[in-house]
Structures are given as structure tokens and as C-alpha cells.
Amino acid sequence: MYAKFFKRLIDIVLSFFALFFLSWIYLGIIIAIKIDDPGPAIFTQKRVGVNKTYFKLHKFRSMKMSTPHDVPTHQLDNPEQYITRVGKFLRKSSLDELPQIWDIFVGKMSIIGPRPALWNQDDLVAERDKYGANDVMPGLTGWAQINGRDELSIQQKARLDGEYVDKLSFLFDVKCFLGSIVAVFRRDGIIEGKICVMEDKLELKEICSMKEQQEEQKYIYEGKHMRYLVVVAHPDDEVLGAGGTIFKLISEGHHVAVATMSNSAAARNDISNTLNEDQSNAMDILGVKYRYYADFPNIKMNTVGHLDLVQFVEKCILDFQADAIITHHPTDTNNDHVMTSYAVQAASRLYLRREGVPDLKELLFMEVASSTEWSLDSSSKRFTPNYFVEIGKIGVDKKLEALKKYKGVMRPYPHPRSEESIRALATFRGTQSGCFYCEAFELVFRRV
């Protein structure tokens, strides 16, 4: 009786009063959007409604009018450049969702229910079919929204949506509603300004199907493919620390993603505007298809909450289904490297506390020229290489070719980032391990 009649009645009454009493907020937001970036204040998206029918969902516009049309945010090249100042606030506060109160009033949505999937999210729709979650009205908020939101995998979201369907009642809707209010104020489950970019515009389902995950969660020495996530503080760190290794892994059929915590270079302002393009060119040389970005402040990550850093890394682990991670050593002289390393160490335990996360097989610290070797504090445990990857001459050449795509990175000898020094380090690490050119790592965790 509640689901068929009273739920819709409550939606109509509450949405009518909300539209009336929030009208002044609507007006203020519309004015702010138009001042920040002239153009329509509201835009529509094609979404999946009840029984897998389509409807037009309304949202406040948070991106510039110059943003390419009909391109999902995660497929844009450096999407942060398109988000307006007002839009960033609207997204963080969830105020961009307010126009959906109209969708509730006209009967396309409910206040509580599974969040409506995008029209092309076939993987999420298919997963929800298993639980009957496509047979109920989508909602402004729901059970999955207050139990992880952006942190959840598709399988976890669908499972929670199915749990909502099973428990659908007036009291359970009240529980979801009150929980949503708390979640909005605490901003639980929101990964702020961290947008996954996949270079070849691949669907997530193509990147990490369950069959692929099962087959690839094996060790490299067993002849199976693995999914390596390289988490770095800044663009260029991934090449300096593991460029040859990345090239080798991809050449052998493994999958590698690079997650960059700060997409700027405060110390090199003259090249900050080209960093994204430089990284894209460097990744093309190494063969990297999957990249993740964050907008944490450069050289100021110690001013960011540790949990925010950890949650971004966790989102990357979930999206990419990583089973091996490479990151900075915690005693690097660069503060951002240190904060990134600690965030990765905390996030790497995600598989122990959440379902649907691959078991972590390896955690490696890398050495980054002009940072790792400058750790001179004798009281700290400095970088101790115990894991060597033979990259050969081709690996060193590819590493240098990729580095040269970054403007302002290469320096004249004897700087550690000179071509001579980089070749010399690869030679020295090769001599240590009896190999022909190597990159060295410190293996801190390995699960057999």
C-alpha cells in the first residue's frame, strides 16, 4: 500500500512545498551561474527511469558553456578546466541536484530510491536487474548514497539498491532521508574534484569486467597479467620513478594506470598550463591508457585532510581494480611525495574492509630523482632498494623520451634529472642486481 500509493503522495506534497520554499535559493543559484558563465542555468541529462524507460533529468549547470557537448565528464581531457567556480561549490554541496525536485513533482523520480543511471551505464543497469532495482522509481537520494556514494563499485551500488527494494517501507525511507541530511553536511562518500580520465574513452565495463579481474589478479612471475596502479604526487613523477618499468609492464601485457594527486606545478609556473598535455604525450610514449586526476594543492598537500587524500586513492583502486600499487617513498624530501605515500599506505588496506576490492598483491616504493636521494635525515629509514626491474637500454631510452615531453623537467649534468644522471642511475641499479639497466624499488608488502 505504501509503495503503490502513499509514497507517491508524500513525493507530491513534499516536492510542492520544497519548490515553493526553496524558490529564493533557486533564484540565487541561477543568478550566480549566469554571472560566473553566461548561458542557461539548468541543463538536462538522459537517465534511466522506472522499468528502464528514459527521462530527462534536470540539474544546475556546473560546467562552462564551452564544454564539448554530449561528452561525459570522465571522457573529457582535463575536465577540471571546464568546471566553473560556482559549479565546484554546487557539486561539493550537492546543490546542483536541486532541480530534480521538479522531476519528483511531475512523477519521473521519487525522493528516495536508487540514483538514476546514465542512459549508457549498461553495466550498472544490468547489475541492478539482478536485484529488481530497475523496477522502482529512481530517487534524489537513496540507501547506496548514504553508504558510500562515489566510493562504491558498481556491484556494491547495485547490491545496496537491491537491499533498498527489499526493505522498501515508510520507516526505511525516513531512515534514508535523515541519513542523507547527515551525509550532505559531512560530505560522506564524495570524492571532490577527482575525476577519472580514460585516454581511449573506454567504458568502465571494458576496463574491469569481473572475468578479466579474476584472470589478471595473479603475480607477474606466474605468467599472468596484473593491474598496476602508479600513484604520484605530480605529473612527471611517474616517469622519473618508474617510466622504464611502466613501459616494460605494458609491453608484457599488464595493465597500468597512473593516478596524479596534483595536476599543477607551483614551483614551475611557466609550464603549469601545459602539464596535462605534457603528461598525455609522455603516457602515449609509455603506452599508458588509463589516467586519474585530482586537484589537490601543489606543494601544500599537508594542508589537506588525510582522509580526503585516502578517499581519492581508494576511488582509483576501486575503479581500476588494482592489485599492485607503486608510489613514493615516505622519506622523500618533497612534502607532497610524503603525503601521497601515507595516503596510499592507508588506502592499500581497502581490500581488508570492503567487498569487491581485489586482494593487494604488492606495494612498492619507487625512487624519484632529485627527491628520494636528497633525503639526508639519518634518523629516518631511507629508501632501501630490494626489488629490481630490468628495463634494458630500450627501457631507459623510452623513459628519457617520455621525460623530455615534460617542459622544464630535464636539467644539465650533474643535476639528478639530467640525461647522464638518469642513465647512470639505471646502470648503477643494474650493477647492484646483475642486470642490464634497472629501476629499483623498495618492496614493502607482498602477498603470496
C-alpha positions, -999 to 999 in steps of 0.1 A, spaced: 0 0 0 28 24 9 49 18 -22 19 20 -46 0 50 -32 14 68 -1 50 70 -13 39 89 -44 15 111 -23 43 121 0 66 128 -30 40 152 -45 33 171 -12 69 174 -1 82 184 -36 55 210 -40 64 227 -7 101 224 -14 97 241 -48 78 269 -31 100 275 -1 133 270 -20 124 293 -48 147 321 -34 176 296 -34 169 286 -69 169 323 -79 202 330 -62 219 300 -78 206 309 -112 219 344 -109 253 332 -97 256 307 -125 248 333 -152 273 358 -137 300 332 -135 295 319 -170 266 334 -191 242 308 -205 214 285 -194 214 278 -157 198 244 -160 207 215 -182 191 181 -188 206 146 -189 192 114 -204 187 90 -175 172 56 -169 139 57 -150 115 31 -137 113 -1 -157 143 11 -177 124 38 -195 143 70 -203 135 105 -189 152 139 -189 168 147 -155 174 183 -146 204 198 -129 220 232 -123 248 237 -148 282 234 -132 304 234 -163 313 261 -188 293 267 -220 325 259 -239 325 223 -227 322 198 -255 286 187 -259 275 151 -255 308 140 -239 306 125 -204 328 143 -178 351 114 -173 359 114 -210 370 150 -212 407 158 -214 415 176 -181 378 181 -170 387 204 -142 393 232 -167 356 231 -176 341 233 -141 331 268 -132 338 284 -98 302 283 -88 299 248 -103 326 235 -80 307 247 -50 274 233 -63 290 199 -68 306 198 -33 274 208 -16 251 187 -39 231 219 -46 234 211 -84 208 184 -78 180 207 -65 162 210 -99 154 173 -96 127 183 -71 107 193 -102 113 158 -116 99 144 -84 69 166 -86 60 156 -121 64 119 -114 97 110 -130 115 104 -98 109 99 -61 126 115 -31 140 82 -20 152 54 -44 182 42 -64 200 71 -81 190 71 -119 217 56 -141 230 74 -171 215 62 -203 248 45 -213 256 29 -180 246 -6 -192 268 -23 -166 250 -6 -137 216 -12 -153 224 -49 -159 237 -54 -123 205 -37 -109 184 -62 -129 198 -90 -107 181 -73 -76 150 -58 -92 163 -23 -86 152 -11 -120 116 -18 -112 112 11 -87 112 49 -92 147 63 -91 154 88 -63 170 120 -54 189 101 -27 189 65 -15 204 37 5 235 35 -16 240 73 -14 244 72 24 266 40 24 295 51 3 282 70 -27 312 77 -50 334 52 -32 312 22 -42 319 -1 -70 291 -9 -95 284 -43 -79 282 -27 -44 258 0 -56 235 -25 -72 235 -47 -42 226 -18 -19 199 -7 -43 185 -42 -42 186 -41 -4 165 -9 -6 139 -26 -28 136 -55 -3 132 -32 27 111 -5 10 88 10 36 78 43 51 102 39 81 131 28 58 125 59 36 126 81 67 159 64 76 174 71 42 161 107 42 176 115 76 208 97 67 211 118 35 209 150 55 238 139 77 258 127 47 254 160 29 267 180 59 295 156 65 301 152 27 304 114 32 313 94 1 320 125 -20 353 124 -39 358 161 -45 373 173 -78 388 139 -86 377 128 -120 388 97 -137 401 102 -172 404 72 -195 425 81 -225 409 59 -251 373 67 -240 368 31 -228 338 22 -208 345 11 -173 330 -23 -180 356 -29 -207 384 -20 -183 375 -42 -154 349 -69 -162 347 -95 -134 362 -122 -157 391 -100 -165 397 -93 -129 397 -129 -119 422 -139 -146 445 -110 -140 448 -110 -102 479 -132 -104 516 -125 -100 538 -115 -129 561 -144 -121 532 -168 -127 529 -156 -162 495 -139 -156 486 -103 -162 482 -78 -133 467 -44 -129 493 -19 -116 482 15 -102 510 41 -100 501 68 -76 522 100 -78 521 135 -64 528 154 -96 530 149 -134 565 136 -143 570 117 -110 556 85 -127 582 87 -154 611 97 -131 603 69 -107 590 40 -129 590 51 -165 610 21 -177 591 -3 -156 557 10 -168 568 6 -204 580 -30 -197 548 -40 -179 526 -27 -206 548 -44 -233 543 -77 -214 505 -73 -215 499 -60 -180 476 -30 -174 489 2 -158 471 32 -146 486 65 -134 469 85 -107 482 121 -102 473 138 -69 481 174 -81 478 184 -117 499 215 -114 535 227 -106 536 256 -83 574 257 -85 574 258 -123 546 283 -130 558 289 -166 548 253 -176 518 246 -154 493 253 -182 509 226 -204 513 199 -178 482 179 -188 492 179 -224 528 171 -215 517 141 -194 494 129 -221 523 129 -246 545 111 -221 519 85 -214 515 79 -252 552 70 -254 550 46 -225 517 31 -237 495 42 -207 458 43 -215 443 49 -181 448 81 -161 432 96 -130 435 132 -119 430 151 -86 432 188 -79 449 188 -45 471 219 -39 507 216 -52 534 217 -25 506 221 1 491 186 4 499 188 41 471 213 44 446 188 30 427 164 53 444 130 53 410 113 47 404 133 15 437 121 1 430 85 11 395 85 -4 408 97 -38 433 68 -39 406 44 -28 384 55 -56 412 49 -81 418 14 -66 381 6 -69 377 20 -105 408 3 -118 405 -28 -97 442 -26 -89 461 -55 -74 495 -39 -72 505 -3 -63 536 17 -69 541 51 -51 566 74 -34 589 66 -6 577 82 27 610 99 34 613 118 1 623 154 6 592 166 -13 563 171 11 537 161 -14 555 128 -20 553 121 17 516 129 20 509 108 -11 529 78 3 510 79 36 476 82 18 485 52 -4 496 31 26 462 37 42 442 32 11 461 -1 2 442 -18 31 409 -12 14 406 -49 4 406 -58 41 375 -38 49 353 -37 18 339 -63 -6 345 -62 -43 381 -50 -39 409 -72 -53 434 -86 -28 465 -64 -28 494 -84 -41 523 -59 -40 531 -25 -26 563 -9 -39 580 24 -31 600 40 -60 629 64 -61 623 97 -78 654 116 -90 660 149 -71 638 139 -42 645 104 -29 683 106 -29 681 140 -12 666 125 20 696 132 43 680 127 77 700 98 92 673 92 118 647 81 92 645 49 73 657 60 39 650 43 6 664 7 7 661 -10 -28 654 -47 -26 633 -52 -58 649 -46 -92 632 -45 -126 655 -49 -156 644 -24 -182 673 -27 -207 685 0 -230 651 4 -246 635 10 -212 660 38 -204 655 53 -239 617 53 -235 620 68 -201 641 97 -213 619 102 -244 588 104 -221 606 127 -197 616 151 -225 579 157 -232 577 175 -198 588 211 -203 613 222 -177 620 188 -161 653 178 -177 683 197 -164 720 198 -174 745 174 -158 753 169 -129 716 175 -119 699 142 -109 673 149 -137 699 152 -164 701 125 -191 736 115 -179 724 110 -143 693 91 -152 713 67 -174 740 64 -147 714 55 -120 699 28 -143 734 15 -148 742 15 -111 710 -3 -102 717 -28 -129 752 -34 -115 737 -39 -80 714 -66 -92 734 -81 -121 711 -69 -147 714 -47 -178 699 -13 -167 674 -14 -139 649 6 -119 650 0 -82 621 -3 -58 616 -10 -21 591 -39 -17 571 -32 15 543 -56 10 539 -89 -9 511 -114 -6 517 -149 -20 
